[in-house]
């Protein structure tokens, strides 16, 4: 064997080292992690609708068009047996598809030439969809009559045409509008339209209005035809002002005469009523005890009138109504239970949770045969469409079947593992979700990033979450805490945030951080806090209340002054249910100040990125300006990025991606190394 000289051996070692480094670099390059650039690749799927025969599901599948910077929807028919997909329409703004009672036609909303949502009808026998309504204001919702010959729809009244000097006489009474409104909102009223002739008939009029829910709030009303087609049941508020949504009542309108009468003496903030299949009972949502800030409940009452009862009085979960099973005795409820979503069957006051095999359900529809079509995500995959065969109240039946495989965005991506963490705080048991970096090894201490959910009536779940995966991909442990006020741990936990909007939740969050420290998971010299909306509020609070804890912060759409929330946001005076009575009565202003992060922002030291939409009606942007000025004046490194768009957060794919690019870029250098 030929001997190798020392010089040659050194060269060989150098080559070997270079080769090893090359392999290591190649391995890292091959390991792809989830990033902000993956967000536009997710297919949006929602609002499934089962056909009357149960053989197909309608859904709108939306994909990002980056060239036009918009989400483009396709009205898609999915065959339950074969899972084959057939695109029925690609019109702009397509959504809210609904089957006719006989299943031979589909009605849906899509934009007209002026960009207004109008009802379109498509025959399943073939041909193109035709526009059915032609109003000058957008249609907000619609419903088929039982005979399939008529549709009821809701739309705001038109602005009267003005000439001469009247064109400039545009002062309006503010009332309980958002400060972003530039004119008084017109009442939303109900009309009917003949499917064959497009002839319309007005049913309601006057100053009262169907309540308006601005995104991300869903529609608080729903049109319900009685089984004989003689009446419609709906929700009506005193005015169309967003701040008057808590004046809503259940009403009935006679289709022949237009006569409107209260249906039930129900409390305020009634929402989304649904008649049972036999037409004898009415289910609807409301807050517990009629207090808007309390736990969401589903009530059932006789359709002809009478006292409502709780559908599941012993179920200590904030629940929303999915719909009725065909027996007209059982309602399906949805809600968050711990760190997962669930579905329950409620009958005779008893609730039974369905076994969904670890799926986290979102939107759902119940077929005439009792089957449930629903969207759901898993720990490693964004939402897909599933079908649950007709469930039995005693939990009989088959497991859900997956109907779509749309989400390729996570294929070949190394994701962070998740687990649920629980801890004690002020006598409560709080919880949250940990997402580990993809390469995390037991015993390591990693930087911590808090991602705090909004709401506060919401919950972080152990499922695929883009925010936690984007952050964990950077090598950080992510904690998504469910603080008091979250709706996943029962009535007392949710209610305990009332008049304690920040300090109490702040202690819950810091107790979760302490538990991570106790377990030896995090480097407590490299911690960041972040969140959007109420999460931005808690971020703003925590950097002032615990100034030495944080290396960096990101506050998106932050509530910094609850007085502004009460006076200028879309819900305005409705916030009194959460923060306390009017700040302008007695000495209540002191309570509002005590709960507002802005009054201790002077103590903050963490470099902070602030982001907000200029047209945010939910958390008005002056609150972000206040935080920016407070930090800047106190020589704290701060950057304020405003997006020139309406809404509570950027809805288009490019700006939404930009938010998360900035989020990561702000935190990365500040969490790079310990001081």
C-alpha positions in Angstrom: 0.0 0.0 0.0 1.4 3.3 -1.0 2.1 5.7 1.9 0.7 9.2 1.9 3.0 12.0 2.9 2.1 14.5 5.7 1.5 17.2 3.2 -0.6 14.9 1.0 -2.5 13.7 4.1 -3.3 17.3 5.0 -4.6 17.9 1.5 -6.8 14.9 1.8 -8.2 16.0 5.1 -8.9 19.4 3.7 -10.7 17.9 0.7 -12.6 15.7 3.1 -13.6 18.6 5.3 -14.7 20.6 2.2 -16.7 17.6 1.1 -18.4 17.3 4.5 -19.2 21.0 4.5 -20.7 20.6 1.0 -22.8 17.8 2.2 -24.0 19.8 5.2 -24.8 22.8 3.1 -26.6 20.7 0.6 -28.6 19.1 3.4 -29.6 22.4 4.8 -30.5 23.6 1.3 -32.7 20.6 0.8 -34.5 21.1 4.1 -37.2 23.5 3.2 -39.1 25.3 6.0 -42.3 27.2 5.9 -42.0 30.9 5.2 -44.0 34.0 4.4 -43.4 33.2 0.7 -45.6 30.1 1.1 -48.6 32.1 2.2 -49.9 32.8 -1.3 -49.6 29.1 -2.2 -52.3 28.1 0.3 -55.7 27.3 -1.4 -58.6 28.9 0.5 -61.6 26.6 0.8 -64.8 27.5 2.7 -68.5 27.6 2.9 -69.2 24.0 1.8 -72.8 23.3 0.7 -74.2 19.8 0.4 -76.5 19.1 -2.5 -80.1 18.0 -1.6 -79.4 14.5 -2.8 -76.1 14.4 -0.8 -74.1 13.4 -3.8 -72.0 16.6 -4.2 -70.6 19.5 -2.3 -70.3 23.1 -3.5 -67.4 25.2 -2.3 -65.5 28.2 -3.4 -61.8 27.5 -3.9 -59.7 30.6 -4.0 -56.1 30.9 -5.2 -53.7 33.9 -5.2 -53.1 35.8 -8.4 -49.9 37.7 -7.6 -49.9 39.5 -10.9 -53.2 41.2 -10.1 -52.6 41.0 -6.3 -55.9 39.4 -5.5 -57.6 36.1 -4.5 -59.6 34.6 -7.3 -62.4 32.2 -6.4 -63.8 29.3 -8.4 -67.2 27.9 -7.7 -66.4 24.2 -7.6 -68.5 21.1 -7.5 -66.9 18.1 -5.7 -68.4 14.7 -6.2 -68.7 12.9 -2.9 -68.2 9.4 -4.3 -65.4 10.0 -6.8 -63.9 13.2 -5.3 -63.8 14.6 -8.8 -63.9 18.4 -9.1 -65.8 20.5 -11.7 -65.4 24.3 -11.8 -68.8 25.9 -12.4 -67.9 29.6 -12.4 -64.8 31.9 -12.2 -66.7 35.2 -11.8 -65.1 37.9 -9.7 -66.2 37.9 -6.1 -67.9 34.6 -6.4 -69.2 33.3 -3.1 -72.2 32.3 -0.9 -73.3 29.5 -3.3 -76.7 27.9 -2.3 -78.6 25.0 -3.9 -82.2 25.4 -5.0 -84.6 23.1 -3.0 -84.8 20.7 -5.9 -81.0 20.7 -6.6 -81.4 21.7 -10.2 -80.0 25.2 -9.9 -77.4 27.1 -7.9 -77.6 30.7 -6.8 -74.5 32.6 -5.8 -73.1 36.1 -5.3 -70.7 37.6 -7.8 -69.7 41.1 -8.9 -71.6 42.9 -11.6 -69.9 45.3 -14.1 -69.8 47.9 -11.4 -68.1 45.7 -8.9 -71.3 45.2 -6.8 -72.2 41.8 -5.4 -75.4 40.6 -7.1 -77.3 37.3 -7.2 -76.5 35.0 -10.1 -78.3 31.7 -11.0 -76.8 28.7 -12.7 -78.8 25.8 -14.1 -77.3 22.3 -13.5 -78.6 21.4 -16.9 -75.9 23.5 -18.5 -75.3 27.0 -19.8 -73.8 30.1 -18.3 -74.9 31.7 -15.1 -77.3 34.7 -15.5 -77.4 37.7 -13.2 -80.7 37.8 -11.4 -80.6 41.0 -9.4 -79.6 44.4 -10.7 -79.6 46.8 -7.7 -77.4 49.8 -7.3 -76.2 48.5 -3.9 -74.5 45.2 -3.2 -76.6 42.2 -2.1 -75.4 41.0 1.4 -77.3 37.7 1.6 -80.1 35.7 0.0 -82.2 32.6 0.5 -84.3 30.3 -1.7 -88.0 30.1 -1.1 -89.3 26.5 -0.5 -90.9 26.4 -3.9 -87.6 27.3 -5.7 -89.4 30.0 -7.7 -88.4 33.0 -5.6 -85.4 34.2 -3.7 -85.3 36.6 -0.8 -82.3 38.9 -0.7 -81.0 41.8 1.5 -79.4 45.0 0.2 -78.9 48.5 1.5 -81.2 51.3 0.3 -79.9 53.4 -2.6 -78.6 56.9 -2.1 -81.1 59.4 -3.6 -79.9 61.2 -6.6 -79.0 64.9 -6.0 -78.8 67.9 -8.3 -77.7 71.5 -7.9 -76.6 72.6 -4.4 -78.0 69.4 -2.9 -75.0 67.6 -4.3 -72.8 69.2 -1.7 -75.2 69.1 1.2 -73.6 65.9 2.5 -73.4 66.5 6.3 -74.6 63.4 8.1 -75.6 62.5 11.7 -72.8 60.4 13.2 -74.8 58.4 15.8 -73.0 55.1 16.5 -71.0 54.9 13.3 -67.3 54.3 13.1 -65.2 57.4 12.7 -64.1 56.1 9.3 -67.6 56.4 7.9 -67.9 59.3 5.5 -71.7 59.1 5.2 -74.5 57.6 7.3 -75.1 54.0 6.3 -78.3 53.2 4.6 -80.6 50.6 6.2 -80.3 47.1 4.8 -83.7 45.7 3.8 -85.3 42.6 2.4 -86.6 42.1 -1.1 -87.9 39.1 -3.1 -87.0 38.3 -6.7 -88.8 36.0 -9.2 -86.3 33.5 -10.5 -88.0 33.3 -13.9 -88.7 37.0 -14.6 -86.2 38.9 -12.3 -89.2 40.9 -11.0 -88.5 42.3 -7.5 -90.7 43.2 -4.6 -89.7 45.2 -1.5 -90.7 43.6 1.8 -89.2 45.8 4.5 -88.5 49.6 4.8 -87.9 52.3 7.3 -85.0 53.3 9.6 -84.6 49.8 11.1 -82.0 47.6 9.4 -80.6 44.1 9.2 -77.4 44.5 11.4 -74.1 45.0 9.6 -71.1 43.0 10.5 -67.8 44.3 9.0 -65.0 41.8 8.4 -63.6 39.8 10.1 -67.0 39.6 11.8 -69.5 37.4 10.0 -73.0 38.3 9.0 -75.1 38.5 12.2 -78.4 37.7 10.4 -79.7 35.0 8.2 -82.8 34.9 6.1 -85.2 32.0 6.9 -88.3 31.1 4.9 -91.1 29.5 6.9 -92.0 26.1 5.4 -95.1 27.4 3.8 -93.2 30.2 2.1 -95.5 32.8 3.7 -93.0 34.5 6.0 -89.3 35.2 6.5 -87.6 35.2 9.9 -84.6 37.4 10.3 -82.6 39.7 12.7 -83.2 43.4 12.7 -81.5 46.2 14.6 -82.6 49.7 15.5 -80.3 51.3 12.9 -77.6 50.2 10.3 -74.8 51.8 12.4 -72.3 49.2 13.4 -72.4 50.4 17.0 -76.1 49.5 17.2 -75.7 45.8 16.5 -76.6 45.0 20.1 -80.1 46.2 19.5 -80.9 43.3 17.3 -84.2 41.3 17.6 -85.7 38.3 15.9 -88.5 39.5 13.5 -91.0 37.9 11.1 -92.1 39.6 7.9 -95.2 38.5 6.0 -94.3 38.1 2.3 -97.7 39.0 1.1 -98.2 42.2 3.1 -94.8 43.3 4.2 -96.0 43.4 7.8 -93.1 43.1 10.3 -93.6 41.8 13.8 -91.3 40.8 16.7 -91.0 37.1 16.8 -89.7 36.5 20.4 -89.0 38.8 23.4 -85.4 37.7 23.2 -82.4 39.6 24.7 -80.1 41.8 22.7 -77.4 40.7 20.2 -79.4 37.8 18.7 -77.7 36.4 15.6 -77.9 33.8 12.8 -81.3 32.2 13.3 -82.1 28.8 11.7 -85.5 27.1 11.4 -85.7 23.4 12.0 -86.5 21.2 9.0 -90.1 20.7 10.2 -90.5 24.5 10.7 -91.6 24.1 14.3 -88.5 25.3 16.2 -86.0 28.1 15.8 -82.3 28.0 16.9 -80.2 31.1 17.2 -77.1 32.5 18.8 -76.8 34.9 21.6 -74.5 35.8 24.5 -75.1 34.2 27.9 -77.5 36.2 30.0 -77.8 38.6 27.0 -74.6 40.3 27.9 -72.5 40.8 24.7 -69.1 40.1 26.4 -70.4 36.8 27.9 -70.0 33.3 26.6 -71.7 32.5 23.2 -74.7 30.2 23.5 -77.2 28.6 21.1 -80.9 28.9 22.1 -84.0 27.1 20.9 -87.5 28.4 20.9 -90.8 27.5 19.3 -91.1 29.1 15.9 -94.5 30.5 16.8 -93.3 32.2 19.9 -92.4 31.3 23.5 -89.5 31.3 25.9 -86.1 30.2 24.5 -84.0 27.5 26.2 -80.3 26.8 26.1 -79.6 24.0 23.6 -76.8 22.6 25.8 -76.9 24.2 29.3 -74.4 21.8 30.8 -71.8 22.3 28.1 -69.3 24.9 29.4 -68.1 25.8 25.9 -68.6 28.9 23.9 -70.7 27.5 21.0 -72.0 28.7 17.6 -74.8 27.1 15.6 -74.0 24.9 12.7 -77.5 23.8 11.9 -80.2 21.2 12.5 -80.2 17.5 11.8 -83.1 16.1 9.8 -84.9 14.9 12.9 -85.7 18.6 13.9 -84.7 17.6 17.4 -80.9 17.8 17.3 -78.7 20.8 16.6 -75.1 20.7 15.7 -72.8 23.1 17.6 -69.2 24.2 17.1 -66.7 25.6 19.5 -63.2 25.5 20.9 -62.4 23.0 23.7 -58.9 23.4 25.1 -56.6 23.7 22.1 -58.8 22.1 19.5 -62.1 22.8 17.8 -65.0 20.4 18.0 -68.5 19.6 16.9 -71.3 18.6 19.3 -74.8 17.1 18.9 -77.2 18.7 21.3 -80.7 17.2 21.9 -83.0 17.5 24.9 -80.4 19.7 26.6 -77.6 17.2 26.4 -74.5 17.6 24.3 -72.3 14.8 22.8 -69.0 15.6 21.2 -68.3 14.0 17.8 -65.1 12.1 17.2 -63.4 13.8 14.2 -60.2 11.9 14.5 -58.0 14.9 15.4 -59.4 17.3 12.8 -60.0 20.9 13.6 -63.3 21.8 11.9 -64.1 25.3 10.6 -67.1 26.0 8.3 -69.7 23.3 8.0 -73.0 22.4 6.3 -75.6 19.7 7.2 -77.2 17.8 4.3 -80.9 16.7 4.2 -79.7 13.1 5.0 -77.8 14.3 8.1 -74.3 14.1 6.6 -72.0 17.0 7.5 -69.6 18.5 5.0 -66.9 20.6 6.7 -63.5 22.1 6.2 -60.8 21.2 8.7 -57.0 21.5 9.2 -54.6 19.1 10.8 -51.2 19.6 12.5 -49.4 19.4 9.2 -51.9 20.5 6.6 -54.0 23.6 5.9 -57.8 23.2 5.5 -59.2 20.5 3.3 -62.8 19.4 2.7 -64.2 16.4 4.7 -67.5 14.5 4.8 -68.9 13.0 8.0 -71.7 10.4 7.3 -74.9 11.1 9.2 -73.9 11.0 12.8 -75.8 9.3 15.6 -76.4 11.2 18.8 -75.0 8.2 20.6 -71.8 8.5 18.6 -72.5 5.8 16.1 -71.3 6.1 12.5 -68.2 6.2 10.4 -65.1 8.5 10.6 -64.9 11.6 8.3 -63.8 11.0 4.7 -61.4 13.5 3.1 -62.8 14.8 -0.2 -60.0 17.1 -1.4 -56.2 17.2 -1.5 -55.6 20.8 -2.4 -52.9 21.8 -0.1 -49.5 21.0 -1.6 -47.8 23.9 0.1 -46.5 21.7 3.0 -45.3 18.9 0.7 -41.5 18.5 1.3 -41.6 21.1 4.0 -40.1 20.4 7.5 -42.6 21.7 10.0 -42.2 22.5 13.7 -43.8 20.0 16.1 -46.6 21.2 18.3 -47.8 20.4 21.8 -50.3 21.8 24.3 -48.9 23.4 27.5 -51.0 24.1 30.6 -50.1 26.2 33.6 -51.7 27.9 36.7 -52.3 31.6 36.9 -54.3 33.4 39.6 -56.2 30.2 40.4 -57.1 29.6 36.8 -55.8 26.8 34.5 -54.6 28.5 31.3 -53.2 26.8 28.3 -51.4 27.5 25.0 -49.7 25.9 22.1 -45.9 25.4 21.8 -44.4 25.1 18.3 -40.8 23.9 18.3 -38.2 24.7 15.7 -38.1 22.0 13.0 -34.5 21.0 14.2 -35.2 21.3 17.9 -33.5 18.7 20.1 -34.5 18.0 23.7 -32.5 19.8 26.3 -31.8 22.9 24.0 -32.7 26.4 25.1 -34.0 28.5 22.2 -35.2 32.1 21.9 -38.9 32.6 22.6 -41.4 34.4 20.5 -44.9 34.9 21.9 -47.6 35.1 19.3 -50.7 36.3 21.1 -54.1 35.7 19.5 -56.7 38.4 18.9 -60.3 38.6 20.0 -60.0 38.4 22.9 -62.8 35.9 22.4 -60.8 33.4 20.4 -58.3 30.6 21.1 -55.0 29.3 19.8 -55.3 25.7 18.6 -52.9 22.8 18.2 -53.2 22.6 14.4 -51.5 24.0 11.3 -51.0 27.7 11.9 -49.1 29.8 9.4 -47.9 32.3 12.0 -46.3 29.8 14.4 -44.7 27.8 11.6 -43.2 30.9 10.0 -41.7 32.0 13.3 -40.6 28.5 14.4 -38.8 28.0 11.1 -36.3 30.7 12.2 -35.1 28.5 15.1 -37.4 30.1 17.7 -39.8 28.4 20.2 -43.2 29.9 19.7 -45.8 30.1 22.5 -49.4 30.9 21.6 -51.0 31.6 25.0 -54.7 31.4 25.7 -55.1 34.0 28.3 -58.3 34.8 30.3 -60.9 36.1 28.0 -60.2 33.2 25.5 -63.2 31.1 24.8 -61.7 27.7 25.2 -61.7 27.1 28.9 -65.3 27.8 30.0 -67.5 30.6 31.1 -65.6 31.8 34.2 -62.3 32.0 32.4 -63.7 33.9 29.5 -65.7 36.3 31.7 -62.8 37.1 34.0 -61.4 39.6 31.5 -64.3 42.0 31.9 -63.0 45.3 33.3 -59.6 43.7 33.4 -58.6 43.9 29.8 -54.8 43.8 30.2 -53.3 43.2 33.6 -55.0 39.9 34.3 -54.3 38.5 30.8 -50.8 39.8 31.1 -50.2 37.8 34.3 -51.6 34.7 32.6 -49.2 35.1 29.7 -46.2 35.7 31.9 -47.1 32.7 34.0 -46.9 30.7 30.7 -43.5 32.1 30.0 -42.4 31.2 33.6 -43.5 27.6 32.9 -41.3 27.5 29.8 -38.4 28.7 31.9 -39.1 26.1 34.6 -39.0 23.4 31.9 -35.7 24.7 30.6 -36.9 25.2 27.1 -36.1 28.9 26.5 -33.2 31.3 26.6 -34.9 34.0 28.7 -32.3 36.5 27.5 -33.7 36.3 24.0 -37.5 36.7 24.2 -39.9 38.6 21.9 -43.6 39.4 22.2 -45.9 39.9 19.2 -49.5 39.8 18.1 -52.2 41.4 16.0 -55.4 43.1 17.2 -56.0 42.1 20.8 -52.7 40.4 20.4 -51.2 43.7 19.5 -52.9 45.2 22.6 -51.3 42.6 24.9 -48.0 43.2 23.1 -48.3 46.9 23.8 -49.2 46.2 27.5 -46.4 43.7 28.1 -43.6 45.8 26.8 -44.6 48.5 29.3 -45.6 46.3 32.2 -42.5 44.0 31.9 -40.0 46.3 30.2 -36.9 44.2 31.0 -38.3 41.0 29.6 -38.2 41.6 25.9 -35.5 41.9 23.2 -38.1 42.9 20.6 -41.8 43.3 19.9 -44.2 43.4 17.0 -47.5 45.1 17.5 -50.0 44.7 14.7 -53.3 46.7 14.7 -52.7 47.4 18.4 -55.4 48.5 20.8 -53.5 51.0 22.9 -56.3 53.2 24.3 -59.6 51.5 25.1 -61.2 55.0 25.2 -60.5 55.1 21.4 -62.1 51.7 21.0 -65.2 52.9 22.8 -65.5 56.2 20.8 -64.2 55.6 17.3 -64.2 51.9 16.3 -67.0 50.1 14.5 -68.4 48.4 17.7 -67.8 51.6 19.7 -70.3 51.8 22.6 -70.7 48.0 22.5 -67.2 47.8 24.1 -68.7 48.9 27.4 -69.8 45.4 28.0 -66.1 44.4 28.1 -64.3 47.5 29.5 -67.0 48.7 31.8 -69.7 51.4 31.8 -69.3 54.5 29.7 -66.0 56.3 30.6 -67.9 59.6 30.4 -70.2 58.7 33.3 -69.0 59.3 36.9 -65.3 58.4 37.4 -65.3 55.4 35.0 -62.5 57.1 32.9 -60.0 56.0 35.5 -60.9 52.4 34.8 -60.5 52.9 31.1 -57.1 54.5 31.6 -56.0 51.7 34.0 -56.7 49.1 31.2 -55.0 51.0 28.4 -51.5 50.1 27.4 -50.7 53.6 26.2 -50.5 55.0 29.8 -47.5 52.8 30.7 -45.9 52.8 27.2 -43.3 55.3 28.6 -41.7 52.4 30.5 -41.2 50.2 27.4 -37.7 49.5 26.2 -38.1 46.8 23.6 -37.4 47.8 19.9 -40.9 47.6 18.4 -42.4 47.2 14.9 -45.9 48.6 14.6 -48.1 47.7 11.6 -51.7 48.8 10.8 -54.1 49.5 8.0 -55.1 53.1 7.5 -58.7 52.0 7.0 -59.0 49.7 10.0 -62.6 50.0 11.4 -62.0 47.4 14.1 -58.9 49.0 15.7 -58.6 52.6 14.5 -55.1 53.6 13.4 -54.7 56.6 15.7 -54.0 54.1 18.4 -51.0 52.9 16.5 -49.9 56.5 16.1 -50.1 57.0 19.8 -47.8 54.0 20.5 -45.4 55.1 17.8 -45.2 58.6 19.3 -44.8 57.3 22.9 -42.0 55.0 22.0 -40.3 57.5 19.8 -40.4 60.3 22.4 -38.8 57.9 24.9 -36.0 57.0 22.5 -37.1 53.4 22.0 -36.2 52.0 18.6 -39.5 51.9 16.7 -40.7 51.5 13.2 -44.3 52.2 12.1 -45.6 50.7 8.8 -49.0 51.7 7.6 -50.8 49.9 4.7 -53.0 52.2 2.6 -56.0 49.7 2.5 -59.3 49.2 4.3 -59.9 46.4 6.8 -58.5 45.0 10.0 -55.5 43.5 8.3 -54.2 43.4 4.7 -56.5 41.0 2.7 -54.6 40.8 -0.5 -51.8 38.2 -0.9 -48.9 40.5 -1.5 -49.5 42.8 1.5 -50.3 39.9 3.7 -47.0 38.3 2.7 -45.2 41.6 3.3 -46.5 41.7 6.9 -44.9 38.4 7.7 -41.6 39.3 5.9 -41.4 42.4 8.0 -42.3 40.5 11.2 -39.5 38.0 10.8 -36.9 40.6 9.6 -37.6 42.8 12.6 -37.1 39.9 15.1 -34.3 38.1 13.5 -31.3 40.4 14.3 -32.6 41.1 17.8 -32.9 37.4 18.7 -29.7 36.4 17.0 -27.5 36.3 20.1 -27.6 36.9 23.8 -26.1 40.2 25.2 
